[in-house]
């Protein structure tokens, strides 16, 4: 199924580093994704892959689950490798795309904020960039930990020792509640935009766009989402998952390891 990327969406992606498409997935599809995330979580619990933490009794038993499109087939596979996702990325890249990574976020009540970061730092595609598709499963609000994006931050480039914007990036790539972020916001150096979404909406953002998420301060509301990371098929090297990219036909595609990428990183995102 094709999802049309309008001229306005493309322009916002290029200028602001992100855009939102509403109602990409139907309520029925969202219910199936919820069931898939529940089954995935139960499998991890039954296999003792989740360890409770007394300091975070609820959040610790609902950690993010990574690379869920790999391994045994599950209900989530269908939606991570859905033609809608490939359609969006293909249009932005102007070529065929590959799935480079996937994460199921449960964001339980009490879960802490997610540090500001850039996805390209983790995946290291060369040439090209990651494009992230953030699928909203629950309503995402200020209270339950919606996605936070810094518009136009993709223009700063990826964090590295030789990046001329390193001093500014040093102040931004921290916890969203950090004093340095608050100070820069007050000075008007940049804006932190809360992206409120409804189930079925998809936030699309550039691999260099700085983003994170707020804490879930509610007592009873999860903020589930699925992040799918795409790269152009023309990518030659990858830092992460270089040997396990997946195309629209579910074929596993291999690329060379980007060995130099990790040498430029000084942070553990």
C-alpha positions as CSV (number, residue, x, y, z in Angstrom):
1,X,0.0,0.0,0.0
2,X,1.3,3.4,-1.0
3,X,1.3,6.4,1.5
4,X,1.7,9.6,-0.5
5,X,4.4,12.0,0.7
6,X,3.3,15.4,-0.3
7,X,5.5,18.3,-1.4
8,X,4.7,20.0,1.9
9,X,5.9,16.9,3.9
10,X,9.1,16.7,1.9
11,X,9.8,20.4,2.4
12,X,9.2,20.1,6.1
13,X,11.5,17.0,6.3
14,X,14.3,18.9,4.5
15,X,13.8,22.1,6.4
16,X,12.7,21.0,9.9
17,X,14.1,17.5,10.0
18,X,10.8,15.8,10.6
19,X,7.0,15.7,9.8
20,X,3.9,13.8,11.0
21,X,1.5,11.7,8.9
22,X,-1.8,11.1,10.6
23,X,-3.8,7.9,10.5
24,X,-1.3,5.8,8.6
25,X,-2.5,2.7,10.5
26,X,-6.1,1.9,11.2
27,X,-7.6,1.2,14.7
28,X,-7.8,-2.5,13.7
29,X,-4.1,-2.5,12.8
30,X,-3.2,-0.7,16.0
31,X,-5.0,-3.4,18.0
32,X,-3.0,-6.1,16.3
33,X,0.2,-4.2,17.0
34,X,-0.8,-4.1,20.7
35,X,-1.3,-7.8,20.7
36,X,2.0,-8.3,19.0
37,X,3.8,-6.2,21.6
38,X,2.1,-8.1,24.4
39,X,3.1,-11.5,23.0
40,X,6.7,-10.2,22.4
41,X,6.9,-9.0,26.0
42,X,5.4,-12.3,27.4
43,X,8.0,-14.3,25.5
44,X,10.8,-12.2,27.0
45,X,9.4,-12.7,30.5
46,X,9.0,-16.4,30.0
47,X,12.6,-16.6,28.8
48,X,13.9,-14.6,31.8
49,X,15.2,-11.8,29.5
50,X,13.7,-9.1,31.7
51,X,15.1,-8.3,35.1
52,X,13.0,-6.2,37.6
53,X,14.7,-3.3,39.3
54,X,13.4,-2.3,42.8
55,X,14.1,1.4,42.1
56,X,11.9,1.3,39.0
57,X,9.4,-1.5,39.8
58,X,7.1,-1.0,36.8
59,X,9.3,0.7,34.2
60,X,12.1,-1.9,34.6
61,X,9.8,-4.8,33.6
62,X,8.8,-3.0,30.4
63,X,12.1,-2.1,28.8
64,X,12.4,-1.2,25.1
65,X,12.8,-4.4,23.0
66,X,15.2,-4.0,20.1
67,X,15.6,-5.6,16.7
68,X,12.3,-7.3,17.0
69,X,12.0,-7.8,13.2
70,X,14.8,-10.3,13.4
71,X,14.7,-13.9,14.7
72,X,11.5,-15.9,15.1
73,X,8.5,-14.6,13.2
74,X,6.0,-12.7,15.4
75,X,3.0,-10.5,15.1
76,X,5.1,-7.4,15.0
77,X,7.1,-8.5,11.9
78,X,4.1,-7.7,9.6
79,X,4.0,-4.1,10.7
80,X,7.7,-3.3,10.9
81,X,8.1,-4.8,7.4
82,X,4.8,-3.3,6.2
83,X,4.6,-1.9,2.7
84,X,3.4,1.5,4.2
85,X,6.8,1.9,5.9
86,X,8.7,1.1,2.7
87,X,6.5,3.4,0.7
88,X,7.3,6.3,3.0
89,X,11.0,5.7,3.1
90,X,11.3,4.9,-0.7
91,X,9.8,8.3,-1.5
92,X,12.0,10.2,0.8
93,X,15.2,8.4,-0.3
94,X,14.0,8.4,-4.0
95,X,15.1,4.8,-4.1
96,X,14.3,1.5,-2.5
97,X,14.8,1.3,1.2
98,X,15.9,-1.3,3.8
99,X,14.9,-1.8,7.4
100,X,18.0,-1.3,9.5
101,X,16.5,-1.6,13.0
102,X,13.3,-1.7,15.1
103,X,12.4,-1.1,18.7
104,X,9.2,-1.6,20.6
105,X,8.8,1.1,23.3
106,X,6.4,0.4,26.2
107,X,7.1,3.6,28.2
108,X,5.3,2.4,31.4
109,X,4.1,4.8,34.1
110,X,7.1,6.2,35.9
111,X,9.5,5.6,33.0
112,X,12.3,8.1,32.8
113,X,13.0,10.5,29.9
114,X,15.1,9.3,26.9
115,X,18.3,11.3,26.4
116,X,18.5,13.5,23.4
117,X,20.4,11.7,20.6
118,X,20.8,11.2,16.9
119,X,20.0,7.9,15.2
120,X,22.8,8.2,12.7
121,X,25.3,8.0,15.6
122,X,24.0,4.5,16.4
123,X,23.6,3.1,12.9
124,X,26.4,4.8,11.0
125,X,25.2,4.5,7.5
126,X,27.6,5.5,4.7
127,X,26.7,7.0,2.4
128,X,23.3,8.3,3.3
129,X,21.2,8.7,6.4
130,X,18.8,6.8,8.6
131,X,15.1,7.7,8.3
132,X,13.1,6.9,11.4
133,X,9.4,6.0,11.4
134,X,7.9,6.4,14.9
135,X,4.5,4.6,15.0
136,X,2.2,5.9,17.7
137,X,0.4,3.0,19.4
138,X,-1.1,5.0,22.4
139,X,-2.0,8.7,22.5
140,X,1.3,10.4,23.2
141,X,1.1,13.5,25.4
142,X,3.2,15.8,27.6
143,X,2.2,13.7,30.6
144,X,3.0,10.2,29.4
145,X,6.3,10.9,27.5
146,X,5.7,12.1,24.0
147,X,8.5,12.4,21.5
148,X,10.6,15.6,21.8
149,X,12.2,16.9,18.6
150,X,14.6,19.9,18.1
151,X,13.5,21.3,14.7
152,X,16.3,22.0,12.2
153,X,18.9,20.2,14.4
154,X,19.7,17.9,11.5
155,X,21.5,20.8,10.0
156,X,24.1,20.7,12.8
157,X,25.5,17.4,11.4
158,X,26.3,14.3,13.4
159,X,28.2,14.5,16.6
160,X,31.9,13.9,16.3
161,X,35.2,15.4,17.5
162,X,35.7,17.3,14.3
163,X,32.2,18.7,14.0
164,X,32.4,22.5,14.2
165,X,29.1,22.5,16.1
166,X,30.5,20.1,18.8
167,X,30.4,22.7,21.6
168,X,26.6,23.3,21.0
169,X,26.0,19.5,20.6
170,X,27.7,18.9,23.9
171,X,25.1,21.0,25.6
172,X,22.1,19.5,23.7
173,X,22.9,15.7,23.7
174,X,21.9,15.2,27.4
175,X,18.8,14.5,29.3
176,X,15.8,16.7,28.2
177,X,15.4,18.0,31.8
178,X,19.1,19.1,31.9
179,X,19.9,22.7,32.9
180,X,22.0,23.1,29.8
181,X,19.0,22.3,27.6
182,X,16.8,24.7,29.6
183,X,19.3,27.5,29.4
184,X,19.7,27.2,25.6
185,X,16.0,27.1,25.2
186,X,15.6,30.3,27.3
187,X,18.3,32.0,25.2
188,X,16.4,31.2,22.0
189,X,19.2,29.0,20.6
190,X,16.7,26.4,19.7
191,X,13.2,25.1,20.4
192,X,12.3,21.7,21.9
193,X,9.0,20.7,20.3
194,X,6.6,18.2,21.9
195,X,5.0,16.0,19.2
196,X,1.6,14.9,20.4
197,X,0.2,12.0,18.4
198,X,-2.8,9.7,18.2
199,X,-2.8,5.9,17.6
200,X,-1.9,5.2,14.0
201,X,0.0,8.5,13.4
202,X,3.6,8.2,12.2
203,X,6.4,10.7,13.0
204,X,9.1,10.7,10.3
205,X,12.5,12.2,11.1
206,X,16.0,12.5,9.7
207,X,18.9,10.5,11.2
208,X,20.7,13.6,12.3
209,X,17.6,15.2,13.9
210,X,18.1,15.5,17.7
211,X,15.3,13.9,19.6
212,X,14.4,12.2,22.9
213,X,11.3,11.8,25.0
214,X,9.9,13.1,28.2
215,X,9.3,11.1,31.4
216,X,6.0,9.3,31.8
217,X,4.6,11.1,34.9
218,X,1.2,9.4,34.8
219,X,0.2,6.6,37.2
220,X,-1.8,4.4,34.8
221,X,-1.0,5.2,31.2
222,X,1.5,3.5,29.0
223,X,2.9,5.3,25.9
224,X,3.6,2.5,23.5
225,X,5.3,3.1,20.1
226,X,7.2,1.2,17.5
227,X,10.3,2.8,15.9
228,X,11.4,1.5,12.5
229,X,14.7,2.7,11.1
230,X,15.2,2.7,7.4
231,X,18.3,3.3,5.2
232,X,18.6,3.6,1.4
233,X,19.4,0.4,-0.5
234,X,22.5,2.2,-1.9
235,X,24.1,2.3,1.5
236,X,27.6,0.7,1.3
237,X,28.5,0.4,5.0
238,X,26.8,0.3,8.3
239,X,28.0,0.5,11.9
240,X,25.1,-1.4,13.4
241,X,23.2,-4.3,11.9
242,X,25.4,-4.2,8.8
243,X,24.8,-7.9,8.2
244,X,21.0,-8.0,8.9
245,X,19.3,-5.3,6.8
246,X,15.9,-6.4,5.5
247,X,14.2,-5.5,2.2
248,X,10.5,-5.3,1.4
249,X,10.5,-8.9,0.3
250,X,11.9,-10.0,3.7
251,X,15.3,-10.9,2.3
252,X,18.2,-10.3,4.6
253,X,20.7,-7.9,2.9
254,X,24.3,-7.6,4.0
255,X,26.6,-4.6,3.8
256,X,30.2,-3.9,4.8
257,X,31.0,-2.9,8.4
258,X,31.6,0.8,8.9
259,X,34.8,0.4,10.9
260,X,35.7,4.0,11.1
261,X,32.3,5.3,12.3
262,X,32.8,4.2,16.0
263,X,36.1,6.0,16.2
264,X,34.3,9.4,15.8
265,X,31.9,8.7,18.7
266,X,32.6,9.7,22.2
267,X,29.2,9.0,23.7
268,X,27.3,5.9,24.6
269,X,23.9,6.6,23.1
